[in-house]
Amino acid sequence: MNYRRVMLLVELGTDARQGIAAIRRVAPDAEALVVLAASPGRKLPWLADETADAPRLAAELRAAAVSAARNVEVKLAPELEADTVAALARESRIDLLALDEATGRTLSLAAGVRKRVPLPVLCPGKDSPSKRPVKEVLCMGIGSRARRAVAAFLRDQGGASFHATVLAPPSVASGDLAATHDVTGIETPVTFARAAELTGVGTDLLVVTRLPALAAMPVLRRLPILVLPPLPVEGLRRAIDVPDLVEDAGILRARFLYAAAARRHEPIPDQEVAFVAGGRVAALEETRDGDAEVPSTLGADALGVFRTAEKKGVDPVSAVEEQVRVIRPGSRPLVLFDAGLDEKEVSLLGKLAGPGAPELLAVRVRPLRSCRSIRGRLQRNGLPPFVVDASAVLDEGPALDVGEHLDGVRLARAAARMRGAGFPVAAIVHKGPHSPVTVGFEALEANEACARTRWPTGGPSPVRSLAGRLDAVTGAPTIGGNLVEVELDNSKARHWLLNAIAQAKRRVHLQTFMGLDDDVGSPVESALAAAGARGVAVRVLVDSLHGFEGSFGARNPLFERLKTRPGVELKLIKPITGAPSVEDLKQRNHRKIAVFDGTLALIGGRNLSHEYYTGFAEVKLTSKSLWRQVPWLDAGARVEGPAAAALDSVFSESWTEAGGSPFDIGVPAPAGTTPVRVVAHQGLRDARTLDAYLALIDSAASHVDTVNGFPLVLEIQNALLRAICRGVRVRCVVGSLTPTHGGKLFRGPWSTARAAATEFVHSRLDAIVAAGGEGYVYAVPEQPGWEAGLGVIQPHVHAKVLSVDGRVCAVGSANLDVTAGYWDSEAMLVVEDPAITGTLGARIDEIIATSKRFDRYDAAWRHTAIAREWMRRWPGVLTF
């Protein structure tokens, strides 16, 4: 051990040889020994030179102690008091306090000294051999606080010269040993044992953390006992909860929650946290909503973590609050399972062992239980006590937007993310009514996993390219040979639709979310009816709930007439006739697709009504206009070529699910050179459009533009923040759910509520603007034909557009919010063409040129952002 400066407290009249022998064994390389002697209960007469015994007694003590240190000094005191001893210990730079005998008087004195100077205390054993070197050390590690003190002792005083056994409760796994070595930098060989195994046989030194512990161990009083210095007293703080860390593209993402909460664990407040490796602070990071990132270049397989507030200057090993593993890709097949599986299912997984068995890793999908309690449950069932957090893997922040209906999909997404990082994920074990749709691995239930006897070998290489990631998360292949045009122009989109219907020769397939009997819906109805009358097979799909047709007895005049037209077949998606469930209301088909003769397709975000298909120059707006008369900014794409067949297949899937008869789909000849991907997302089964957006954002090197009018799901917000940190220019265009003129709201139903919702949408841009991104509220200058003095109009933005680096863009029905990401079924076109993306970028530039920018240096914006900061924690479940 490494103690160098020792003080021995001696009561005259006792035999100090036991204390000196213990010092020789525990501090074999001591440089200095101060022997402080006094007579119990009375003053020493020789201090007044009343006797000649003082020199003789001092000489005897020095002679006995000379073998224990290179320099020995004997001091005599009239009596030993805590203040006197502590002052001398500080003056002499003592690092070990030794007693000649562990009596009530000396232990009380040592306790008083420790309150003033945090020193370890050595008590000699009655029967321990005086010359045997310390080879076996027994450490009491009951409780996390005690184990931290023991770890600091082994780091500072240990080495390869002795072996340590740490007594710990059964909840501390032997697998924690390697992690402890990584965190503390301990070189001493260590094993864990249970308290029931405590015998003292073969032990040379007992290490405890509290003086009162001695009174409870009369059997062990035969041994030398080292009482470790007291840990600093901590203020009353709620315990933290930290999952194990997954290595992903060189980043370890940590999630810090409070360990106890009424229902859902909450993130700790933003603050500095320390990551400990090798006994030192390896990294200091700031948390944001409980999240922090550290580079995986730290190289440790485990890290200690603690909050630095109130712990400045404290020994890092002693300060560690939680110890976590670093999970890296291995070679064995990996099965991820929901940590929320019931006890029977977890027990079944505990039996999944033997040759060829996969590795098992628990994923906390919903933070309703602490990681500590999950680890204990895993151990009881014979499973590895490691648990990762889905929110940390996905970097989705507090994930307040997501509910338990989405657990299966989120587990599958975490698995896909890890697979993309090189983990050999073979399967997930999920719970819930819906089996997630996966790419490259299986979705199983617990009994299915346990019945499996063979698992695939080998694993994927880490995916770094955009193409590779899109392949992995969407399963949508690249389709070449297309002629594509993307627009942000309502009147152009209307002409595209009406012209395509008029020119169709064999069939028209149209899917919409809703429609109204107005100046847009009625002409489209007439065009479809005319097509049916001339022998074209017209198939129309409508979401029953939002189309106000067939659910709760609703009847929409537009669709009522349309379904009676000759040659027109109309099907309703998921009519609701009884008491609805949450799933009935939220899991809807939100796709907007039109396919003509199997060779031409339109895809976008528009429904069949005025605000979607009317241009701003085509309406005569006044201050008395209703908000629904104000056009919205929307977007779409026109596709000719093989991708039209892929979109027809997406329509076919929904058509047959709604009860329609199947139809043949042929692949048309190439019409151009543009490669695209058709990404179709099934609500509550996958999140492919969300994952496509994330893949595009994460691939950005120069700039990202979004045009979107709904509250960003926090996962996309975090992806945009990551892009800003990489130096990417981020521009986000939003709108006003209730359009305004000259700063005043247009009238109409729900106008006030929609204005409040606008603040929620804008609040999801505040963090992006604060980080250096650009946020814009779409604005249209006053147009000819509008009421004079109407002023600038800020319309609603209904477009769903993402453009990256001027090389790839996406457009479709999927908003960048949680509803589109998880609940609704969506369709998206990813266009990999610099020319088309460049043209789209120029159009976005035009839109931004007239829009109002959020200026992070503007005091008014800062005030507004602070006022609506609470909205960040408002679940983004709004659907319009």
C-alpha angles and dihedrals in degrees: 000000000000106000108135109171117044134182120202119200112210131186108210113242093040128098108257095187093095092054093046091048090051090051091052090054100042098036104029092159097047113154098192137022122191113195110201111192133185138158114250116253100354142063120260112250094208091068086073091047090248092134139026093227096095098078092044095050092046091049091051092052091047092050091050093047101041092093092057100063143009091243122036126186124181119204125186121208132187088232137346114250127173094239093050094047093045092050092050091046091054092045092050094042091236117188099180129040115202131191127209090217135004100237128150090257096050094043090051090050092048090050090054092049091049090056088060102033120023098230132154113243124218119205117190120234122238099226105021116126111253100220105038110109118235107265103149123046122186114203126194105223103167106145130020092262091055092047091053090054091048091049091052090050093051091047094050101033104024134093141149092289095085141027124233128209114198116205107218137160120266090259090071106084123217085230087070089070097082090045090052091052090052094049098043102031090232115174096184115102106249135189131181123232135177122253090244088066092061110124106136091227112142093006119132099184135019116210119200133169102220134046093221088061089073094068090059095055109062092152091056095048085094088071129074106259126207115199109202121228114271117264116239113273109255125214119246104281131159113255117253129230121212128178123214116276127250119212109230123170092332095311131110109202115202127196119205117197133162109263096229132039137149095257116335121029112245129219118257115251116272108279145127119289129187128222114208126205130160091009094299139087103269097179141007117206138171118237122224116196086343096307128117134168132212129180115256088226087092083089096209124134089211136024135199117220134198140162109253097210109111090005102084110144093009120136104267096222091051090046096054110122099181136013119214136184126236108230113210132176114278136185101251121086110269125219117193117202135188108259087213094068112128122261095262092052093047090049090052091053089051088066093055097104141112137082112343093012116147127241113260125217126182118224119200100217095174120030097226094120130043119252088239092059091045091052091051091051091050092051092051088056096046095253128133107273095232124119131178127194122239092213091055094046091049095037090226097147118222088344091216088155095066128079134190092273087072098050096103093050093046091051090051091048092051088051091050090049091051091045088054088053090057102267111144094234108180100171148345126227108215139176131215137069098287125067108218120239108241138188119218098357139054133256109219141170120235096261091049092052093049091050091055113104101177130046130188116263127221126031143234124276116244111278114231105154123084091234092052093049093047088051091050100046103033107028086215113137125218110261116203133195101057137140107217137180125180121202142188094189123107097199092049090051091051092051091048091054098044094043093049092051091048093050097044113119106180112016146352121206115191127176122184138168096218142346140193133210094244141110090302104033094050097053090047090051090051092049092050091047091051091051091051091048092056092052102267113142103239117194119182126188122195131180101241098213100046093032088060090229124122101349119108088354094297119157124198112202092212094056094035089061095039095057091056094055116109113254092016121112117189126191129188122221116227104336113204113220103157138036104321127230123216088258092053090055100039106033101074136148105254098173122130111197136151123186124185123200088335091280106078126047138180122203130176146100103289128120125197104274144091102271094055101049105030124094122226091241090054098064133070104221125191134176086261094057118117116244092245090061090063111092118241128223108252138161142211146158136235116216131188121182138035093337088067088067090052090053090047087055090053089052090047092055092055092040095056092043087056090053101266122142118256120256134196121263121202128191112244124220119267114279100182144346105266118120116216141169123221106213114194119187125199114209115245090003103072142347100223099145091049090049091048091054090049093048090052094048093046090052094055117121103168114010145354127199124191127186108189136136102201133080110281113243105243091243091062091043089055091048090054090048089052089051091052089051088055090055095259117149108237122196122180124188119199134166143208117274088209104042117231135207119205088347093306125114120248111236125252144105116316091004094140094046091049090050089056089049088053089062089054091052091049092047090065088063096051095085090047093051092045089053092053102271123130123247124189134186108214113245133180120204118233110286131212109267095034121114109279112259094018088129131199115342122217104200131189116273112223097164121116105205134149123180125185130194093330089281109083135025140176131213133169144097098307116106118206091248136099095259093059092038096057117359111041125060108242143180128213137180117216109199117200100193126113094204094054092040090049092053090049090049091054090053090050089051089056091051093048092048091068098034130099115251126218102232112205089202092055112104092211092056092047090052091050093046092052092047093054097037089108088065089073086075094046107107109249097227099129117128123190 
